[in-house]
Amino acid sequence: MSKHSSKRPTPNKRRPARTSAARWLWVGAGLLGLVVVVGAAFFWPRAGGAPQLSAARLASDPTLGPAGAPITLVEYGDFG
């Protein structure tokens, strides 16, 4: 009978290490993804916030939105 049985795996059997080229490929893909996400965060068009209205427009009609809106917000300010 032989010393090593074919049914039992050797205790020091390891998975082969990845090659250096494959590792650098994953690092490069990760960096490219990071650059795309950061670039999209800086250059993606953003909502403008409040619309820009001229002083003449606001003096004649200081309202925004449709006249038949279900609610009306009235804001008062005392800046004196």
TIGUSE-364956 format. One record per residue: residue in one letter; residue number from 1; x, y, z of N, C-alpha, C, O in turn. Coordinates in nm, 3 decimals. Atoms other than C-alpha are relative to their C-alpha. Layout:
BEGIN
  residu  num     n_px     n_py     n_pz    ca_px    ca_py    ca_pz     c_px     c_py     c_pz     o_px     o_py     o_pz
       a  NUM        X        Y        Z        X        Y        Z        X        Y        Z        X        Y        Z
...
end
This chain:
BEGIN
  residu  num     n_px     n_py     n_pz    ca_px    ca_py    ca_pz     c_px     c_py     c_pz     o_px     o_py     o_pz
       m    1    0.084   -0.118    0.000    0.000    0.000    0.000    0.089    0.124    0.000    0.191    0.128    0.068
       s    2   -0.082   -0.120    0.008    0.131    0.345   -0.084   -0.022    0.089    0.122   -0.121    0.077    0.193
       k    3    0.005   -0.089   -0.116    0.199    0.611    0.174   -0.111    0.104   -0.013   -0.173    0.139    0.088
       h    4    0.103   -0.103    0.023   -0.040    0.868    0.019   -0.117   -0.061   -0.075   -0.100   -0.126   -0.178
       s    5    0.120    0.049    0.065   -0.395    0.780   -0.069   -0.048    0.104   -0.101   -0.028    0.224   -0.080
       s    6    0.049   -0.093    0.100   -0.554    0.934   -0.378   -0.129    0.068    0.045   -0.170    0.168   -0.015
       k    7    0.124   -0.059   -0.049   -0.872    1.009   -0.181    0.023    0.122    0.088   -0.066    0.206    0.101
       r    8   -0.027   -0.108   -0.095   -0.707    1.250    0.059    0.085    0.108   -0.067    0.192    0.078   -0.121
       p    9   -0.080   -0.105    0.063   -0.589    1.591   -0.069    0.123    0.033    0.085    0.124    0.013    0.206
       t   10   -0.120   -0.040   -0.073   -0.247    1.713    0.025   -0.031    0.124    0.081   -0.103    0.211    0.033
       p   11    0.037   -0.111   -0.088   -0.263    1.961    0.315    0.049    0.136   -0.048   -0.012    0.237   -0.013
       n   12   -0.055   -0.129    0.042   -0.053    2.235    0.148   -0.038    0.037   -0.142    0.032    0.115   -0.206
       k   13    0.041   -0.031    0.136   -0.241    2.249   -0.181   -0.063    0.139   -0.001   -0.158    0.164    0.074
       r   14    0.048   -0.139    0.006   -0.302    2.614   -0.270   -0.048    0.032   -0.140   -0.011   -0.032   -0.238
       r   15    0.048   -0.051    0.127   -0.482    2.797   -0.542    0.113    0.076   -0.067    0.187    0.147    0.000
       p   16   -0.108   -0.074    0.066   -0.246    2.934   -0.806   -0.024    0.151    0.010   -0.138    0.198   -0.002
       a   17    0.010   -0.146   -0.013   -0.175    3.305   -0.762   -0.037    0.062   -0.134   -0.002    0.009   -0.240
       r   18    0.034   -0.072    0.122   -0.318    3.552   -1.012    0.126    0.058   -0.061    0.223    0.091    0.008
       t   19   -0.115   -0.059    0.065   -0.080    3.682   -1.266    0.000    0.150    0.023   -0.103    0.210    0.053
       s   20   -0.014   -0.144   -0.021    0.046    4.034   -1.236   -0.083    0.079   -0.101   -0.139    0.182   -0.067
       a   21    0.076   -0.069    0.103   -0.122    4.135   -1.563   -0.149    0.003    0.034   -0.215    0.105    0.015
       a   22    0.141    0.004   -0.037   -0.465    4.023   -1.441   -0.029    0.093    0.117   -0.133    0.158    0.121
       r   23    0.018   -0.088   -0.115   -0.421    4.209   -1.115   -0.001    0.146   -0.044   -0.084    0.224    0.002
       w   24   -0.006   -0.138    0.048   -0.325    4.532   -1.295   -0.121    0.035   -0.087   -0.163    0.150   -0.091
       l   25    0.121   -0.022    0.078   -0.621    4.489   -1.528   -0.116    0.039    0.092   -0.191    0.132    0.061
       w   26    0.106   -0.034   -0.095   -0.859    4.492   -1.228    0.024    0.134    0.068   -0.070    0.210    0.091
       v   27   -0.032   -0.131   -0.060   -0.680    4.788   -1.070   -0.032    0.111   -0.099   -0.090    0.213   -0.061
       g   28    0.028   -0.100    0.102   -0.703    4.982   -1.397   -0.150    0.017   -0.023   -0.197    0.130   -0.040
       a   29    0.145   -0.009    0.018   -1.073    4.899   -1.437   -0.064    0.072    0.119   -0.158    0.150    0.100
       g   30    0.053   -0.070   -0.118   -1.142    5.017   -1.081    0.030    0.149   -0.005   -0.056    0.231    0.027
       l   31   -0.035   -0.142    0.010   -0.956    5.343   -1.135   -0.080    0.070   -0.111   -0.122    0.184   -0.094
       l   32    0.080   -0.057    0.108   -1.136    5.402   -1.465   -0.144    0.023    0.047   -0.203    0.127    0.017
       g   33    0.134   -0.017   -0.055   -1.470    5.348   -1.290   -0.008    0.117    0.096   -0.106    0.192    0.094
       l   34   -0.004   -0.111   -0.094   -1.373    5.592   -1.017    0.008    0.134   -0.073   -0.058    0.230   -0.035
       v   35   -0.012   -0.123    0.078   -1.274    5.856   -1.273   -0.133    0.034   -0.067   -0.172    0.151   -0.073
       v   36    0.130   -0.024    0.064   -1.608    5.813   -1.454   -0.100    0.053    0.101   -0.174    0.147    0.070
       v   37    0.095   -0.045   -0.103   -1.808    5.853   -1.131    0.031    0.142    0.045   -0.060    0.224    0.057
       v   38   -0.038   -0.135   -0.043   -1.613    6.161   -1.018   -0.026    0.101   -0.113   -0.074    0.211   -0.086
       g   39    0.026   -0.089    0.113   -1.634    6.315   -1.367   -0.149    0.026   -0.018   -0.188    0.139   -0.048
       a   40    0.145   -0.020    0.012   -2.010    6.259   -1.378   -0.052    0.090    0.111   -0.144    0.169    0.089
       a   41    0.045   -0.085   -0.111   -2.049    6.423   -1.037    0.032    0.147   -0.027   -0.044    0.234    0.014
       f   42   -0.038   -0.139    0.026   -1.868    6.737   -1.157   -0.067    0.058   -0.124   -0.100    0.177   -0.125
       f   43    0.043   -0.054    0.128   -1.998    6.769   -1.512   -0.144   -0.032   -0.037   -0.191    0.013   -0.141
       w   44    0.139    0.031    0.029   -2.354    6.630   -1.496   -0.084    0.126    0.016   -0.064    0.200    0.112
       p   45    0.081   -0.122   -0.014   -2.611    6.906   -1.557   -0.087   -0.006    0.125   -0.148   -0.108    0.155
       r   46    0.075   -0.007   -0.124   -2.777    7.017   -1.236   -0.125    0.084   -0.020   -0.133    0.166   -0.111
       a   47    0.120   -0.083    0.001   -3.120    7.161   -1.171    0.038    0.141    0.042    0.124    0.160    0.128
       g   48   -0.037   -0.139   -0.023   -3.107    7.539   -1.167   -0.049    0.060    0.130   -0.008    0.171    0.164
       g   49    0.053   -0.058   -0.123   -3.293    7.589   -0.840   -0.113    0.097   -0.033   -0.200    0.065   -0.113
       a   50    0.105   -0.100    0.024   -3.510    7.901   -0.836    0.018    0.063   -0.138    0.131    0.089   -0.180
       p   51   -0.013   -0.063    0.132   -3.589    8.053   -1.176    0.046    0.144    0.014    0.012    0.213    0.111
       q   52   -0.049   -0.138    0.001   -3.418    8.381   -1.259   -0.108    0.091   -0.058   -0.146    0.076   -0.174
       l   53    0.103   -0.092    0.044   -3.677    8.657   -1.282    0.052    0.143    0.011    0.126    0.176    0.103
       s   54   -0.043   -0.140   -0.003   -3.623    9.021   -1.362   -0.080    0.078    0.105   -0.189    0.036    0.144
       a   55    0.068   -0.084   -0.098   -3.717    9.294   -1.115   -0.129    0.057   -0.057   -0.227    0.071    0.017
       a   56    0.121   -0.054    0.062   -3.970    9.437   -1.363   -0.112   -0.105    0.000   -0.228   -0.072    0.023
       r   57    0.100    0.108    0.001   -4.147    9.100   -1.390   -0.058   -0.019    0.140   -0.179   -0.035    0.155
       l   58    0.048    0.018   -0.136   -4.169    9.063   -1.012   -0.079    0.120    0.051   -0.170    0.103    0.132
       a   59    0.073   -0.118   -0.045   -4.290    9.421   -0.963   -0.143   -0.001   -0.054   -0.235    0.043    0.015
       s   60    0.134    0.000    0.058   -4.586    9.370   -1.197   -0.083   -0.121    0.042   -0.205   -0.109    0.056
       d   61    0.072    0.121   -0.035   -4.678    9.011   -1.099    0.090   -0.087    0.087    0.165   -0.169    0.034
       p   62   -0.095    0.070   -0.087   -4.499    8.869   -0.793   -0.042   -0.144    0.032   -0.029   -0.186    0.147
       t   63    0.040    0.138   -0.023   -4.630    8.512   -0.836    0.075   -0.092   -0.095    0.121   -0.051   -0.201
       l   64   -0.060    0.103    0.084   -4.483    8.192   -0.974   -0.095   -0.119   -0.004   -0.162   -0.147    0.095
       g   65    0.081    0.120    0.011   -4.667    7.886   -1.099   -0.137    0.028   -0.058   -0.172    0.143   -0.086
       p   66    0.131   -0.015    0.060   -5.014    7.822   -1.235   -0.098    0.067    0.095   -0.087    0.053    0.217
       a   67    0.099   -0.071   -0.082   -5.306    8.034   -1.114   -0.095   -0.097    0.069   -0.146   -0.065    0.176
       g   68    0.093    0.096   -0.059   -5.520    7.725   -1.044    0.068   -0.106    0.085    0.018   -0.218    0.094
       a   69   -0.071    0.096   -0.084   -5.270    7.555   -0.811   -0.086   -0.036    0.121   -0.164    0.047    0.167
       p   70    0.084    0.040   -0.112   -5.429    7.355   -0.525    0.031    0.072    0.131   -0.055    0.079    0.218
       i   71   -0.034   -0.075   -0.121   -5.245    7.556   -0.257    0.066    0.132   -0.037    0.117    0.147   -0.148
       t   72   -0.064   -0.128    0.021   -5.116    7.910   -0.225    0.089    0.028    0.121    0.042    0.026    0.234
       l   73   -0.092   -0.038   -0.108   -4.808    8.001   -0.019    0.019    0.150   -0.005    0.049    0.207   -0.109
       v   74   -0.020   -0.143   -0.012   -4.787    8.356    0.103    0.115    0.021    0.095    0.114   -0.030    0.207
       e   75   -0.120   -0.022   -0.081   -4.452    8.475    0.237    0.014    0.150    0.024    0.009    0.231   -0.069
       y   76   -0.019   -0.140   -0.038   -4.401    8.800    0.425    0.141    0.016    0.050    0.197   -0.075    0.111
       g   77   -0.134   -0.028   -0.050   -4.069    8.958    0.500    0.011    0.145    0.045   -0.036    0.237   -0.022
       d   78   -0.025   -0.134   -0.051   -3.968    9.254    0.710    0.150    0.014    0.014    0.208   -0.034    0.112
       f   79   -0.145   -0.011    0.001   -3.610    9.343    0.628    0.045    0.138    0.042    0.152    0.183    0.001
       g   80   -0.032   -0.138   -0.036   -3.612    9.688    0.787    0.057    0.017    0.132    0.088    0.129    0.171
end
